[in-house]
Amino acid sequence: MKKVDYESSGVSIDNANKVKKKFEEIVSVDKFTHCKPINQVGAFASLVELDLKSFSNPVFVLKSEEPGSKQLLSISNDKIEWIARDLINHLVNDIIVMGAVPCAVLDTIICGKFQPDTVLRLVKEISKACSENGCILVGGETSEQPGVLPAGRYILQASVLGIVDKDKIVDGKKIKNGDVLIALASNGLHTNGYSLVRKLMDNTPEILDEAVDGESFLDSVLKPHFSYFTALNKLFKSCYESIHGMAHITGGGLHDNLIRILHNDGLSADIDLSKIKIPAVFKTLRQYSGMSDGEMLQTFNNGVGLVLAADKDAAETVIKNLTDSGVDSYIIGEVVKSAQKGVTFKGKLNWSKS
């Protein structure tokens, strides 16, 4: 009988252990702010010490995320660092719209074949992205699964622990009639709509020859998801009372994400589509796909990465604060009284507007 062992089954424990040993050199805790791991990389679970002195009534904010089918395109086109940033930036955006600060991140890397260089590049950039978002990578899981995934294929996932004072939660419950709706510009697709992008590339490969604002089509669509952490963290410190709700515009677009923060049945988010500044990449996607405006709005963010509901009187201050932080921001609508909760669109997307 021919011997069958783990190595011949496609899993090399020795190879994985050698790479994981290097994680200790990558994951730095020197610049932690309100949390710090107190055990070594490789423990069965991560122990994190929390410094809660600056929180009067701390609430944990938890979120898990994965960058969808974008990771297939990114890794196959050697954008390893970019997809690592997608993973963390999307994750952090989802909790900062609740008013939270990110604390600790756990990552998961599943692969068909453990490729040391790829895994190390992923972990290094995930850790770097965490640091830039004010949090730390404290551990996770790396799993080689031949037969489940082909060699070269990866599935990434991460979870974050955030903290917010209970009386400073931003969940939309303070949104009121007359609030303005401020768009925070996206830098592209972020992490949504990639099943459609891949289909377009298969059906119309000539799209790959398109130049988009001086970039290749691939670079334009694979650009990492923008993080709003730095800008919003600064905004919270000066304008918290004026911010009544925030929506991260991900899958489902403006409608499906704005409705998640509307809690009063007598209010509606009234959006003027003509105000939206649409990046060139979405114009290219519309041209090649033939999608209607309604389909574009449901599939993509179309240039609006986040929407903030704020006091009308504070709108100018909020926009200046965000602009000073490097985030293009502008009013796209208002909150109005309505017979029922909803999101309404007026005007039309202006595809000739830059």
N, C-alpha and C positions, 0 to 999 in steps of 0.2 A: 504494500500500500504506500502510495506517495505521501510524504509528510506534508501536512498543511499547517502553517503557523500564521501569526498575525502579520508578519512581514510579507509573506507570500499572498496574503489576502488584500494587500494594498495599504496597510497601516504600519508606519514606522514610528514606534514609541521613542526610540533613541533619537531620531531626527527631530521629532517634536520637542523633546526635552532640551536638546541643545539650543533650539531657537527660543523656547520659553525662558531659559536661563538668561537670555539677553534682554528679556522684558524688564528686568530689574534695573538695567542701565538706562532704559528708555523712560520709564515712568518716574517722574520727579515730583516730590512733594515739598520742595523747598519753598515754594511761593503760595502755599495754601492760605486761604483767608478764614473761612469759618468751619472748615472740616479738615481732618487729617487722618490718613490710615495709620493704624498702630500695629499692624502685623505685616509680614513680608509677602511679596508676590509669590504665589504658589500655594498659599494656605487654602484650606477647604472652602473658606468663605472670607469675605473682607470685613475687618473690624474698622469702623470709622468713628473717630472721636469728633463730636460736634461742639463748636463754640457758639453758644446761643445767647451770650450776654447782650448782644445788640437787638435781640428779638424779645418783645414783651410777652407775646403769646404765640409762639411758633407753631406753624402748621406745615406738615410735610406735603410736598407736591410731587407726585410720581408719574412717570411717563415712559413708555417704551416706543421705539420707532425703528423702522427699516427703510432704506432708500428705494424700495421697489425695483422695477426692472431697469432703472437707470444704472444699477450696479453692473448689470450684464454688459451694457455698452461701455461703461467707464473702464472696467477691468480689461475687457477685450481690446480696448484702445490705449492701454497703458496709462490711464488716468487714475492711478492708485491713490495718490494723495488727494485728488479732487473728490473721489467718492467717500474717502474717510471724512473729509470736511462736510460733505452732504449729510452724512450720518449724524454728526454732532450738531451742526448748525440747525438742522430741522428739529432735532430733539429739543435743543435749548429754546428755540423760538416758541415751541408749543407750551413751555412752562412760563416763559417770561410774559406772555400775554395774560397770565393769571396774576401778575405782579410779583412773581417769585424770583429768587436768585438761584442759579444752579449750584449744586454742592458736589456730588459724587456721581461718577458714571461707571457702569458695568457694560462691557462690550461682549459680543458673541461673533466669532468668525467660524463659519462652517465651510469646508472645502472638500472637493473630490480628491485632491492630491495636495499634501502639505508642501508648499513651495516656500522655502525659508525666506528668500528675498522679498517676495510679495507680502508674506505675513508680517515681516519686520517693518516694511514700508507702511503697511496699514496701521500697525500698532503705534509706530512713531508719530504718524500724522494725526491719529485719533488723540493721542496724548497731547500733542501740540495744540490741536483745536480745542481740547478741553481747557487747557491753560489760558488760551486767548479768550475763552468764554467764562473765565472766573471760576472754573471748577477743576476737578482732578479725576483722572482715570485710576480707579482703585482695584481693578481686577476684571475678571470675566471668564470666558470659555473659548477655547480654540479646539475645534473638532474636525478630524479627518474622516470622511465618510465615502469611501470608494463604493461605487455601485448605486449610491444615492445621487451623487453629483459626478459629472465627468471631470477629469483633470483640467484645471484651469478655470473651473467655475466656482464662484464664491457666493455665499449668502451671509450678509452682514446684518447685525441687529445690535441695538444698545438700549439701555435703560438709565434714567437719571433720577436722582433724589434732589429735589429742590426744597427751599424753605421760604415761607412768607409769613409775616405777622398777620394774625387772623383779622385784625381791623384794617389791613391794607390789601386784602384780597381784591383783585380786579376780575370780576366774573360777569359783568354786564348788568347786574341788578340795579346799579345806580343810573343806568341810561335813562334819559328823560326827553320829553318833547323839546325840540329846539337845539339839541346837541348837534354839533357838526361832525361829519364823517371825513376823516383825514386819511388819504392814501399814503402809505410809505412804499416807495418804488422798489420793485424787485430788480434783480440783475439778469433775469431770464426766466427759464422754466422752473427753476428750483428743483423739486423732486417729483413733479407730477406730469403725466401725459406721455410717458416714455413708451408705453405699449403702442401708442399711435405713432410716435416718432420712429420706432423700429419697423413698424408696418410700412410707413412711408419710404423708409430707406430700402426696404425689400422691393416694393412696388415701383418706386421711381428713384433708382439709384443715382440719377443725374442731380438729385438734390444735394448730394455730397460735393458737387462742384461749385455750389453757390458760395459766394462770399457774403458775410453778414457783418456790416459795420467794420470792415477791415479784418475780420476773423474768418477762419474756415467755418463751415456749417457745423462740423463736429465740435469744435472748440466752443462755439456759441451755445449749442444745446447742452453740452456737458459741463459748462461753467458751474462751479460749486454754489450750492444754496447759500444765499447771503444770511449772515447772522445779524439780528437787530439788538443783540445783548448790550453792547457798549452804549449805543444811542439811547435805548430805553432805560438802562440803569441810571444814566445821567438825568434823563427826563423825570424819572420817579422822584429823584432827590429835590427837584425844584417845582414840579407841577403835579404831584400825585393827586391832590384834591380835585384837579380839573379833569382827570382821566377817568371816564366812567365805564369803559369797556374796550377790549381789543380782540380782533379776530385774525388769526394766521390764515392766509388764503392758500389753502392746499387743495386736495382733491374735492371736486364739486364746485370750485370757483367761488365767486363773490356771494352768490345767493346762498349756497348750502353752508358756508362758513359764517356769514353774518347772522343768519337766523339762529345759530347756536348760542349767540350772546344776547339775544332779545328775549327777555323774560316777561315783559308786560304785554298782554294781549291787545292793549290799546295803542301800541306803537309799531311803526314800520320804518325800515331803513330805506330812504328814497335816494337812489343813486342816479347821477347824471353821467351816462356812459360817454358823452362827448368830451368830458373833462379828463378822461384817462389818457395818460401818455403811454403809448404802446411801443415797446422796443421792436426793432427791426426783425428779430428772430421769429416773432409771432406772425408778422406779415408774410414771411417766407413760408411758414407752416400753413397758413391759411391759403396761400396761393397754390401750393402743391396738393393740399388735402381737399380743397373745394368745400370746406365746412362752412356752415352758416354762422352768423354772429352768435346765435344762441348756443350752438355746439361749441364754439370757441370759448364762450364764457363758462360753460359747464366743465370743460376739459382743462383749461389753463388759467393761470393768474393774469395773463395779458398785461403784465407790468405792475400789478398791484400785489405786493408781497404781504402786506399787513394793512388792516384798517383800524383806525383808532377813533373811538367816540369820545368827544371832549366838550366841555363847556364852550358855548359860542364865544363868550367874552375872552376866553383864554386861547382861542385858535391861533391868533397871530404869534403869541409867545411860544406855544407848543411847536408850531411849524419852524420858527426861528431856531429853537433849541435843537430840533432834529436836523435841520439844515446845517447848523454849526457842527454837528456830529458826523456830517458827511452823508446824510440820508435825504434824498430828494423827497419832499413831502408837500402835499397840496390838498385842498378840499375837493371832494368828489360828490358830496351829498349832505343830507341832514336827516335827523330823526323827526318824524311827523306823527301826529295823531292818526289813528286808523281804526276801522271797525274790528280788525283782527291783526294779530302779529304777522309780519311778513317782510319781504324785501321786494321793492318795486324798482324797475328800471325806466328811465325816460331818456330821450335823445338816442343817438346812435354812436357806436364806436367809430372813431375817426381814424381810418387806416392811413390817411395821408399826413396825419399829424406826427411830428417827431418829438 
